Amino acid sequence: MIGHLYTVVIDCPDPDELAGFYEKLLSLTRQDDTGDFVVLQNAAGTPVVLFQRVEDYRAPRWTDPGRPQQMHLDVMVTNLDRAEAQVLALGAKLLDGSDKPIGYRVYEDPVGHPFCLITPEGA
């Protein structure tokens, strides 16, 4: 095992508004709200969904390749360097500017979907 799913991160123009929708839809509660990020948690207190503000947001359009889905996974790991070696061996690629020693790093999967490896310091 490299890590475990920590959150699903969804791009949006207004995190507060979209989080309000999903709070009701999924019976979740707010764990954190910075204005640019809203984290919803389950009944156990585990972060489940994070909404992040994106400037110039363009909504996805189902089946339109020019307007693809806009979300990524955060994967919690205990050691970024060890997890990085493992995901690179699986075919991931470290994205430019994301070589942080602690907290998180951003990668793309073998077909280009972004995902983050994070440590508790980055959560």
Contacts in CASP RR format, 6 or more apart in sequence:
PFRMAT RR
TARGET T0000
AUTHOR 0000-0000-0000
METHOD contacts of the structure
MODEL  1
MIGHLYTVVIDCPDPDELAGFYEKLLSLTRQDDTGDFVVLQNAAGTPVVL
FQRVEDYRAPRWTDPGRPQQMHLDVMVTNLDRAEAQVLALGAKLLDGSDK
PIGYRVYEDPVGHPFCLITPEGA
2 75 0 8 1.000
2 77 0 8 1.000
2 83 0 8 1.000
2 86 0 8 1.000
2 87 0 8 1.000
3 75 0 8 1.000
3 76 0 8 1.000
3 77 0 8 1.000
3 78 0 8 1.000
3 83 0 8 1.000
3 117 0 8 1.000
4 75 0 8 1.000
4 76 0 8 1.000
5 73 0 8 1.000
5 74 0 8 1.000
5 75 0 8 1.000
5 76 0 8 1.000
6 47 0 8 1.000
6 74 0 8 1.000
6 75 0 8 1.000
6 76 0 8 1.000
6 118 0 8 1.000
6 123 0 8 1.000
7 39 0 8 1.000
7 47 0 8 1.000
7 48 0 8 1.000
7 49 0 8 1.000
7 50 0 8 1.000
7 73 0 8 1.000
7 74 0 8 1.000
8 48 0 8 1.000
8 49 0 8 1.000
8 50 0 8 1.000
8 71 0 8 1.000
8 72 0 8 1.000
8 73 0 8 1.000
8 74 0 8 1.000
9 49 0 8 1.000
9 50 0 8 1.000
9 51 0 8 1.000
9 52 0 8 1.000
9 71 0 8 1.000
9 72 0 8 1.000
9 73 0 8 1.000
9 74 0 8 1.000
9 116 0 8 1.000
10 18 0 8 1.000
10 49 0 8 1.000
10 50 0 8 1.000
10 51 0 8 1.000
10 52 0 8 1.000
10 70 0 8 1.000
10 71 0 8 1.000
11 52 0 8 1.000
11 54 0 8 1.000
11 57 0 8 1.000
11 70 0 8 1.000
11 71 0 8 1.000
12 18 0 8 1.000
12 51 0 8 1.000
12 52 0 8 1.000
12 53 0 8 1.000
12 54 0 8 1.000
12 57 0 8 1.000
13 53 0 8 1.000
13 54 0 8 1.000
13 57 0 8 1.000
14 53 0 8 1.000
15 33 0 8 1.000
15 35 0 8 1.000
15 36 0 8 1.000
15 37 0 8 1.000
15 38 0 8 1.000
15 51 0 8 1.000
15 52 0 8 1.000
15 53 0 8 1.000
16 33 0 8 1.000
16 35 0 8 1.000
16 38 0 8 1.000
18 38 0 8 1.000
18 51 0 8 1.000
19 30 0 8 1.000
19 33 0 8 1.000
19 38 0 8 1.000
19 40 0 8 1.000
19 49 0 8 1.000
19 51 0 8 1.000
22 28 0 8 1.000
22 40 0 8 1.000
22 49 0 8 1.000
22 51 0 8 1.000
23 29 0 8 1.000
23 30 0 8 1.000
23 40 0 8 1.000
26 40 0 8 1.000
26 48 0 8 1.000
26 49 0 8 1.000
27 43 0 8 1.000
28 40 0 8 1.000
28 41 0 8 1.000
28 42 0 8 1.000
28 48 0 8 1.000
28 49 0 8 1.000
29 40 0 8 1.000
29 41 0 8 1.000
30 38 0 8 1.000
30 39 0 8 1.000
30 40 0 8 1.000
30 41 0 8 1.000
31 39 0 8 1.000
31 40 0 8 1.000
31 41 0 8 1.000
31 45 0 8 1.000
31 47 0 8 1.000
32 38 0 8 1.000
32 39 0 8 1.000
33 39 0 8 1.000
35 53 0 8 1.000
36 52 0 8 1.000
36 53 0 8 1.000
37 50 0 8 1.000
37 51 0 8 1.000
37 52 0 8 1.000
37 53 0 8 1.000
38 50 0 8 1.000
38 51 0 8 1.000
39 47 0 8 1.000
39 49 0 8 1.000
39 50 0 8 1.000
40 47 0 8 1.000
40 48 0 8 1.000
40 49 0 8 1.000
40 50 0 8 1.000
40 51 0 8 1.000
41 47 0 8 1.000
41 48 0 8 1.000
42 48 0 8 1.000
47 123 0 8 1.000
50 74 0 8 1.000
54 70 0 8 1.000
57 70 0 8 1.000
58 67 0 8 1.000
59 67 0 8 1.000
60 67 0 8 1.000
60 68 0 8 1.000
60 69 0 8 1.000
60 70 0 8 1.000
61 67 0 8 1.000
72 113 0 8 1.000
72 114 0 8 1.000
72 115 0 8 1.000
72 116 0 8 1.000
73 115 0 8 1.000
73 116 0 8 1.000
74 104 0 8 1.000
74 115 0 8 1.000
74 116 0 8 1.000
74 118 0 8 1.000
75 83 0 8 1.000
75 115 0 8 1.000
75 116 0 8 1.000
75 117 0 8 1.000
75 118 0 8 1.000
76 118 0 8 1.000
76 119 0 8 1.000
76 120 0 8 1.000
76 123 0 8 1.000
77 83 0 8 1.000
77 117 0 8 1.000
77 118 0 8 1.000
77 119 0 8 1.000
78 119 0 8 1.000
79 119 0 8 1.000
80 100 0 8 1.000
80 101 0 8 1.000
80 102 0 8 1.000
80 103 0 8 1.000
80 104 0 8 1.000
80 105 0 8 1.000
80 117 0 8 1.000
80 119 0 8 1.000
83 117 0 8 1.000
84 94 0 8 1.000
84 105 0 8 1.000
84 107 0 8 1.000
84 117 0 8 1.000
87 107 0 8 1.000
87 117 0 8 1.000
88 94 0 8 1.000
90 110 0 8 1.000
91 109 0 8 1.000
91 110 0 8 1.000
92 107 0 8 1.000
92 108 0 8 1.000
92 109 0 8 1.000
92 110 0 8 1.000
92 115 0 8 1.000
93 107 0 8 1.000
93 108 0 8 1.000
93 112 0 8 1.000
94 105 0 8 1.000
94 106 0 8 1.000
94 107 0 8 1.000
95 106 0 8 1.000
95 107 0 8 1.000
95 108 0 8 1.000
95 114 0 8 1.000
97 106 0 8 1.000
98 104 0 8 1.000
98 105 0 8 1.000
98 106 0 8 1.000
98 107 0 8 1.000
99 105 0 8 1.000
102 119 0 8 1.000
102 121 0 8 1.000
102 122 0 8 1.000
103 118 0 8 1.000
103 119 0 8 1.000
103 121 0 8 1.000
103 122 0 8 1.000
103 123 0 8 1.000
104 116 0 8 1.000
104 117 0 8 1.000
104 118 0 8 1.000
104 119 0 8 1.000
104 122 0 8 1.000
105 116 0 8 1.000
105 117 0 8 1.000
106 114 0 8 1.000
106 115 0 8 1.000
106 116 0 8 1.000
107 114 0 8 1.000
107 115 0 8 1.000
107 116 0 8 1.000
107 117 0 8 1.000
108 114 0 8 1.000
108 115 0 8 1.000
109 115 0 8 1.000
END
